[in-house]
Amino acid sequence: MVCTAGSRSAPLATAMAGSVLAVAWFRAAPEAPAGEDADATLRAIPWEALAEDYEL
C-alpha cells in the first residue's frame, strides 16, 4: 500500500506564512498511521531539514 501525507506548520523563517512537507511511503498493512500509532521512522522525519516555507 502506498501512503501519502501533506502537512503544514509554522514557518521556519519568521518572514514567511508557513511551512509544508509532503511524504510518501509504502506499508504492508492497509491502515493509515496517525499520531502515536505512526511508525517511529515516520515520526522522526526531520521537519526543519526537509520542509519548505511558503508565502501567501
PyMOL Python script that loads the backbone (N, CA, C, O; Angstrom):
from pymol import cmd

cmd.read_pdbstr("""\
ATOM      1  N   MET A   1       0.842  -1.166   0.000  1.00  0.00           N
ATOM      2  CA  MET A   1       0.000   0.000   0.000  1.00  0.00           C
ATOM      3  C   MET A   1       0.896   1.242   0.000  1.00  0.00           C
ATOM      4  O   MET A   1       1.903   1.291   0.707  1.00  0.00           O
ATOM      5  N   VAL A   2       0.526   2.222  -0.784  1.00  0.00           N
ATOM      6  CA  VAL A   2       1.249   3.490  -0.818  1.00  0.00           C
ATOM      7  C   VAL A   2       0.486   4.494   0.030  1.00  0.00           C
ATOM      8  O   VAL A   2      -0.724   4.656  -0.128  1.00  0.00           O
ATOM      9  N   CYS A   3       1.189   5.164   0.923  1.00  0.00           N
ATOM     10  CA  CYS A   3       0.589   6.212   1.760  1.00  0.00           C
ATOM     11  C   CYS A   3       1.228   7.544   1.396  1.00  0.00           C
ATOM     12  O   CYS A   3       2.412   7.603   1.065  1.00  0.00           O
ATOM     13  N   THR A   4       0.444   8.606   1.458  1.00  0.00           N
ATOM     14  CA  THR A   4       0.963   9.951   1.256  1.00  0.00           C
ATOM     15  C   THR A   4       0.408  10.847   2.348  1.00  0.00           C
ATOM     16  O   THR A   4      -0.696  10.628   2.848  1.00  0.00           O
ATOM     17  N   ALA A   5       1.172  11.842   2.706  1.00  0.00           N
ATOM     18  CA  ALA A   5       0.740  12.812   3.705  1.00  0.00           C
ATOM     19  C   ALA A   5       1.278  14.176   3.323  1.00  0.00           C
ATOM     20  O   ALA A   5       2.419  14.307   2.881  1.00  0.00           O
ATOM     21  N   GLY A   6       0.461  15.168   3.495  1.00  0.00           N
ATOM     22  CA  GLY A   6       0.876  16.547   3.311  1.00  0.00           C
ATOM     23  C   GLY A   6       0.610  17.278   4.610  1.00  0.00           C
ATOM     24  O   GLY A   6      -0.507  17.239   5.127  1.00  0.00           O
ATOM     25  N   SER A   7       1.622  17.944   5.145  1.00  0.00           N
ATOM     26  CA  SER A   7       1.476  18.621   6.433  1.00  0.00           C
ATOM     27  C   SER A   7       1.916  20.066   6.314  1.00  0.00           C
ATOM     28  O   SER A   7       2.831  20.405   5.564  1.00  0.00           O
ATOM     29  N   ARG A   8       1.239  20.903   7.075  1.00  0.00           N
ATOM     30  CA  ARG A   8       1.601  22.321   7.160  1.00  0.00           C
ATOM     31  C   ARG A   8       1.878  22.648   8.608  1.00  0.00           C
ATOM     32  O   ARG A   8       1.305  22.048   9.518  1.00  0.00           O
ATOM     33  N   SER A   9       2.773  23.616   8.815  1.00  0.00           N
ATOM     34  CA  SER A   9       3.138  24.009  10.165  1.00  0.00           C
ATOM     35  C   SER A   9       3.565  25.467  10.155  1.00  0.00           C
ATOM     36  O   SER A   9       3.486  26.150   9.133  1.00  0.00           O
ATOM     37  N   ALA A  10       4.012  25.923  11.296  1.00  0.00           N
ATOM     38  CA  ALA A  10       4.523  27.284  11.409  1.00  0.00           C
ATOM     39  C   ALA A  10       5.725  27.437  10.478  1.00  0.00           C
ATOM     40  O   ALA A  10       6.394  26.452  10.163  1.00  0.00           O
ATOM     41  N   PRO A  11       6.001  28.659  10.041  1.00  0.00           N
ATOM     42  CA  PRO A  11       7.133  28.865   9.136  1.00  0.00           C
ATOM     43  C   PRO A  11       8.458  28.594   9.815  1.00  0.00           C
ATOM     44  O   PRO A  11       8.592  28.761  11.028  1.00  0.00           O
ATOM     45  N   LEU A  12       9.435  28.175   9.030  1.00  0.00           N
ATOM     46  CA  LEU A  12      10.788  28.000   9.538  1.00  0.00           C
ATOM     47  C   LEU A  12      11.470  29.359   9.673  1.00  0.00           C
ATOM     48  O   LEU A  12      12.242  29.579  10.606  1.00  0.00           O
ATOM     49  N   ALA A  13      11.187  30.265   8.746  1.00  0.00           N
ATOM     50  CA  ALA A  13      11.692  31.641   8.788  1.00  0.00           C
ATOM     51  C   ALA A  13      10.523  32.552   9.162  1.00  0.00           C
ATOM     52  O   ALA A  13       9.435  32.411   8.604  1.00  0.00           O
ATOM     53  N   THR A  14      10.725  33.460  10.075  1.00  0.00           N
ATOM     54  CA  THR A  14       9.620  34.272  10.589  1.00  0.00           C
ATOM     55  C   THR A  14       8.948  35.153   9.545  1.00  0.00           C
ATOM     56  O   THR A  14       7.800  35.551   9.745  1.00  0.00           O
ATOM     57  N   ALA A  15       9.606  35.472   8.450  1.00  0.00           N
ATOM     58  CA  ALA A  15       9.025  36.341   7.432  1.00  0.00           C
ATOM     59  C   ALA A  15       8.041  35.605   6.513  1.00  0.00           C
ATOM     60  O   ALA A  15       7.383  36.243   5.690  1.00  0.00           O
ATOM     61  N   MET A  16       7.930  34.309   6.634  1.00  0.00           N
ATOM     62  CA  MET A  16       7.088  33.516   5.744  1.00  0.00           C
ATOM     63  C   MET A  16       5.736  33.205   6.407  1.00  0.00           C
ATOM     64  O   MET A  16       5.556  33.443   7.601  1.00  0.00           O
ATOM     65  N   ALA A  17       4.797  32.674   5.626  1.00  0.00           N
ATOM     66  CA  ALA A  17       3.450  32.383   6.123  1.00  0.00           C
ATOM     67  C   ALA A  17       3.358  31.029   6.822  1.00  0.00           C
ATOM     68  O   ALA A  17       2.563  30.871   7.749  1.00  0.00           O
ATOM     69  N   GLY A  18       4.147  30.062   6.401  1.00  0.00           N
ATOM     70  CA  GLY A  18       4.094  28.724   6.993  1.00  0.00           C
ATOM     71  C   GLY A  18       5.097  27.820   6.309  1.00  0.00           C
ATOM     72  O   GLY A  18       5.844  28.254   5.432  1.00  0.00           O
ATOM     73  N   SER A  19       5.108  26.554   6.717  1.00  0.00           N
ATOM     74  CA  SER A  19       5.966  25.573   6.073  1.00  0.00           C
ATOM     75  C   SER A  19       5.136  24.361   5.693  1.00  0.00           C
ATOM     76  O   SER A  19       4.096  24.096   6.296  1.00  0.00           O
ATOM     77  N   VAL A  20       5.600  23.629   4.691  1.00  0.00           N
ATOM     78  CA  VAL A  20       4.849  22.488   4.163  1.00  0.00           C
ATOM     79  C   VAL A  20       5.819  21.359   3.824  1.00  0.00           C
ATOM     80  O   VAL A  20       6.963  21.593   3.434  1.00  0.00           O
ATOM     81  N   LEU A  21       5.330  20.127   3.984  1.00  0.00           N
ATOM     82  CA  LEU A  21       6.131  18.951   3.652  1.00  0.00           C
ATOM     83  C   LEU A  21       5.195  17.852   3.171  1.00  0.00           C
ATOM     84  O   LEU A  21       4.182  17.571   3.810  1.00  0.00           O
ATOM     85  N   ALA A  22       5.531  17.236   2.052  1.00  0.00           N
ATOM     86  CA  ALA A  22       4.784  16.087   1.525  1.00  0.00           C
ATOM     87  C   ALA A  22       5.668  14.854   1.635  1.00  0.00           C
ATOM     88  O   ALA A  22       6.856  14.904   1.316  1.00  0.00           O
ATOM     89  N   VAL A  23       5.084  13.742   2.089  1.00  0.00           N
ATOM     90  CA  VAL A  23       5.831  12.499   2.299  1.00  0.00           C
ATOM     91  C   VAL A  23       5.052  11.350   1.675  1.00  0.00           C
ATOM     92  O   VAL A  23       3.824  11.317   1.760  1.00  0.00           O
ATOM     93  N   ALA A  24       5.750  10.411   1.051  1.00  0.00           N
ATOM     94  CA  ALA A  24       5.131   9.194   0.518  1.00  0.00           C
ATOM     95  C   ALA A  24       5.947   8.003   1.010  1.00  0.00           C
ATOM     96  O   ALA A  24       7.174   8.076   1.076  1.00  0.00           O
ATOM     97  N   TRP A  25       5.263   6.896   1.361  1.00  0.00           N
ATOM     98  CA  TRP A  25       5.945   5.700   1.827  1.00  0.00           C
ATOM     99  C   TRP A  25       5.084   4.484   1.540  1.00  0.00           C
ATOM    100  O   TRP A  25       3.901   4.605   1.222  1.00  0.00           O
ATOM    101  N   PHE A  26       5.682   3.326   1.656  1.00  0.00           N
ATOM    102  CA  PHE A  26       4.989   2.057   1.411  1.00  0.00           C
ATOM    103  C   PHE A  26       4.749   1.345   2.743  1.00  0.00           C
ATOM    104  O   PHE A  26       5.581   1.406   3.648  1.00  0.00           O
ATOM    105  N   ARG A  27       3.595   0.667   2.849  1.00  0.00           N
ATOM    106  CA  ARG A  27       3.224  -0.110   4.042  1.00  0.00           C
ATOM    107  C   ARG A  27       2.648  -1.441   3.606  1.00  0.00           C
ATOM    108  O   ARG A  27       2.066  -1.565   2.529  1.00  0.00           O
ATOM    109  N   ALA A  28       2.821  -2.427   4.455  1.00  0.00           N
ATOM    110  CA  ALA A  28       2.216  -3.731   4.193  1.00  0.00           C
ATOM    111  C   ALA A  28       0.760  -3.749   4.651  1.00  0.00           C
ATOM    112  O   ALA A  28      -0.082  -4.388   4.020  1.00  0.00           O
ATOM    113  N   ALA A  29       0.460  -3.053   5.745  1.00  0.00           N
ATOM    114  CA  ALA A  29      -0.896  -3.033   6.308  1.00  0.00           C
ATOM    115  C   ALA A  29      -1.734  -1.933   5.662  1.00  0.00           C
ATOM    116  O   ALA A  29      -1.195  -0.888   5.299  1.00  0.00           O
ATOM    117  N   PRO A  30      -3.034  -2.146   5.513  1.00  0.00           N
ATOM    118  CA  PRO A  30      -3.887  -1.146   4.857  1.00  0.00           C
ATOM    119  C   PRO A  30      -4.276   0.032   5.748  1.00  0.00           C
ATOM    120  O   PRO A  30      -4.837   1.003   5.240  1.00  0.00           O
ATOM    121  N   GLU A  31      -4.005  -0.011   7.050  1.00  0.00           N
ATOM    122  CA  GLU A  31      -4.391   1.091   7.935  1.00  0.00           C
ATOM    123  C   GLU A  31      -3.402   2.252   7.803  1.00  0.00           C
ATOM    124  O   GLU A  31      -2.190   2.043   7.739  1.00  0.00           O
ATOM    125  N   ALA A  32      -3.919   3.448   7.763  1.00  0.00           N
ATOM    126  CA  ALA A  32      -3.056   4.632   7.710  1.00  0.00           C
ATOM    127  C   ALA A  32      -2.606   4.978   9.123  1.00  0.00           C
ATOM    128  O   ALA A  32      -3.443   5.056  10.022  1.00  0.00           O
ATOM    129  N   PRO A  33      -1.317   5.187   9.346  1.00  0.00           N
ATOM    130  CA  PRO A  33      -0.822   5.511  10.684  1.00  0.00           C
ATOM    131  C   PRO A  33      -1.179   6.940  11.068  1.00  0.00           C
ATOM    132  O   PRO A  33      -1.288   7.814  10.208  1.00  0.00           O
ATOM    133  N   ALA A  34      -1.361   7.173  12.379  1.00  0.00           N
ATOM    134  CA  ALA A  34      -1.673   8.517  12.857  1.00  0.00           C
ATOM    135  C   ALA A  34      -1.168   8.685  14.280  1.00  0.00           C
ATOM    136  O   ALA A  34      -1.186   7.739  15.067  1.00  0.00           O
ATOM    137  N   GLY A  35      -0.721   9.884  14.607  1.00  0.00           N
ATOM    138  CA  GLY A  35      -0.317  10.212  15.966  1.00  0.00           C
ATOM    139  C   GLY A  35       0.717   9.257  16.534  1.00  0.00           C
ATOM    140  O   GLY A  35       1.707   8.932  15.878  1.00  0.00           O
ATOM    141  N   GLU A  36       0.480   8.814  17.749  1.00  0.00           N
ATOM    142  CA  GLU A  36       1.410   7.915  18.436  1.00  0.00           C
ATOM    143  C   GLU A  36       1.464   6.540  17.791  1.00  0.00           C
ATOM    144  O   GLU A  36       2.414   5.794  18.029  1.00  0.00           O
ATOM    145  N   ASP A  37       0.468   6.182  16.977  1.00  0.00           N
ATOM    146  CA  ASP A  37       0.465   4.892  16.288  1.00  0.00           C
ATOM    147  C   ASP A  37       1.332   4.903  15.031  1.00  0.00           C
ATOM    148  O   ASP A  37       1.582   3.855  14.436  1.00  0.00           O
ATOM    149  N   ALA A  38       1.786   6.077  14.633  1.00  0.00           N
ATOM    150  CA  ALA A  38       2.625   6.181  13.439  1.00  0.00           C
ATOM    151  C   ALA A  38       3.979   5.534  13.702  1.00  0.00           C
ATOM    152  O   ALA A  38       4.480   5.548  14.827  1.00  0.00           O
ATOM    153  N   ASP A  39       4.556   4.972  12.660  1.00  0.00           N
ATOM    154  CA  ASP A  39       5.860   4.347  12.743  1.00  0.00           C
ATOM    155  C   ASP A  39       6.892   5.351  13.265  1.00  0.00           C
ATOM    156  O   ASP A  39       6.842   6.530  12.916  1.00  0.00           O
ATOM    157  N   ALA A  40       7.815   4.892  14.089  1.00  0.00           N
ATOM    158  CA  ALA A  40       8.844   5.769  14.658  1.00  0.00           C
ATOM    159  C   ALA A  40       9.654   6.468  13.572  1.00  0.00           C
ATOM    160  O   ALA A  40      10.043   7.624  13.740  1.00  0.00           O
ATOM    161  N   THR A  41       9.911   5.784  12.465  1.00  0.00           N
ATOM    162  CA  THR A  41      10.659   6.386  11.361  1.00  0.00           C
ATOM    163  C   THR A  41       9.886   7.553  10.762  1.00  0.00           C
ATOM    164  O   THR A  41      10.469   8.585  10.429  1.00  0.00           O
ATOM    165  N   LEU A  42       8.584   7.389  10.627  1.00  0.00           N
ATOM    166  CA  LEU A  42       7.742   8.464  10.099  1.00  0.00           C
ATOM    167  C   LEU A  42       7.724   9.654  11.057  1.00  0.00           C
ATOM    168  O   LEU A  42       7.828  10.800  10.620  1.00  0.00           O
ATOM    169  N   ARG A  43       7.595   9.397  12.338  1.00  0.00           N
ATOM    170  CA  ARG A  43       7.583  10.476  13.341  1.00  0.00           C
ATOM    171  C   ARG A  43       8.937  11.171  13.440  1.00  0.00           C
ATOM    172  O   ARG A  43       9.008  12.324  13.865  1.00  0.00           O
ATOM    173  N   ALA A  44      10.014  10.484  13.052  1.00  0.00           N
ATOM    174  CA  ALA A  44      11.368  11.038  13.180  1.00  0.00           C
ATOM    175  C   ALA A  44      11.818  11.836  11.956  1.00  0.00           C
ATOM    176  O   ALA A  44      12.968  12.271  11.902  1.00  0.00           O
ATOM    177  N   ILE A  45      10.953  12.034  10.990  1.00  0.00           N
ATOM    178  CA  ILE A  45      11.338  12.818   9.800  1.00  0.00           C
ATOM    179  C   ILE A  45      11.771  14.206  10.250  1.00  0.00           C
ATOM    180  O   ILE A  45      11.031  14.871  10.975  1.00  0.00           O
ATOM    181  N   PRO A  46      12.950  14.661   9.839  1.00  0.00           N
ATOM    182  CA  PRO A  46      13.467  15.963  10.272  1.00  0.00           C
ATOM    183  C   PRO A  46      12.774  17.128   9.553  1.00  0.00           C
ATOM    184  O   PRO A  46      13.233  17.578   8.503  1.00  0.00           O
ATOM    185  N   TRP A  47      11.675  17.605  10.122  1.00  0.00           N
ATOM    186  CA  TRP A  47      10.869  18.657   9.515  1.00  0.00           C
ATOM    187  C   TRP A  47      11.723  19.858   9.103  1.00  0.00           C
ATOM    188  O   TRP A  47      11.617  20.336   7.974  1.00  0.00           O
ATOM    189  N   GLU A  48      12.563  20.341  10.007  1.00  0.00           N
ATOM    190  CA  GLU A  48      13.345  21.547   9.737  1.00  0.00           C
ATOM    191  C   GLU A  48      14.288  21.366   8.545  1.00  0.00           C
ATOM    192  O   GLU A  48      14.594  22.335   7.851  1.00  0.00           O
ATOM    193  N   ALA A  49      14.746  20.151   8.303  1.00  0.00           N
ATOM    194  CA  ALA A  49      15.682  19.909   7.198  1.00  0.00           C
ATOM    195  C   ALA A  49      14.969  19.687   5.865  1.00  0.00           C
ATOM    196  O   ALA A  49      15.560  19.912   4.809  1.00  0.00           O
ATOM    197  N   LEU A  50      13.707  19.247   5.896  1.00  0.00           N
ATOM    198  CA  LEU A  50      13.031  18.851   4.661  1.00  0.00           C
ATOM    199  C   LEU A  50      11.858  19.749   4.252  1.00  0.00           C
ATOM    200  O   LEU A  50      11.553  19.857   3.064  1.00  0.00           O
ATOM    201  N   ALA A  51      11.205  20.386   5.208  1.00  0.00           N
ATOM    202  CA  ALA A  51      10.045  21.237   4.885  1.00  0.00           C
ATOM    203  C   ALA A  51      10.507  22.491   4.166  1.00  0.00           C
ATOM    204  O   ALA A  51      11.664  22.897   4.274  1.00  0.00           O
ATOM    205  N   GLU A  52       9.588  23.095   3.433  1.00  0.00           N
ATOM    206  CA  GLU A  52       9.876  24.359   2.741  1.00  0.00           C
ATOM    207  C   GLU A  52       8.870  25.393   3.168  1.00  0.00           C
ATOM    208  O   GLU A  52       7.682  25.099   3.305  1.00  0.00           O
ATOM    209  N   ASP A  53       9.344  26.613   3.380  1.00  0.00           N
ATOM    210  CA  ASP A  53       8.469  27.724   3.719  1.00  0.00           C
ATOM    211  C   ASP A  53       7.684  28.174   2.488  1.00  0.00           C
ATOM    212  O   ASP A  53       8.113  27.964   1.353  1.00  0.00           O
ATOM    213  N   TYR A  54       6.540  28.789   2.727  1.00  0.00           N
ATOM    214  CA  TYR A  54       5.758  29.362   1.633  1.00  0.00           C
ATOM    215  C   TYR A  54       5.217  30.712   2.087  1.00  0.00           C
ATOM    216  O   TYR A  54       5.121  30.996   3.281  1.00  0.00           O
ATOM    217  N   GLU A  55       4.869  31.528   1.114  1.00  0.00           N
ATOM    218  CA  GLU A  55       4.239  32.812   1.391  1.00  0.00           C
ATOM    219  C   GLU A  55       2.871  32.843   0.734  1.00  0.00           C
ATOM    220  O   GLU A  55       2.628  32.143  -0.249  1.00  0.00           O
ATOM    221  N   LEU A  56       2.009  33.632   1.263  1.00  0.00           N
ATOM    222  CA  LEU A  56       0.654  33.715   0.701  1.00  0.00           C
ATOM    223  C   LEU A  56       0.595  34.644  -0.476  1.00  0.00           C
ATOM    224  O   LEU A  56      -0.470  34.827  -1.064  1.00  0.00           O
TER     225      LEU A  56
END
""", "prot")
cmd.dss("prot")
cmd.show_as("cartoon", "prot")
cmd.util.cbc("prot")
cmd.orient("prot")
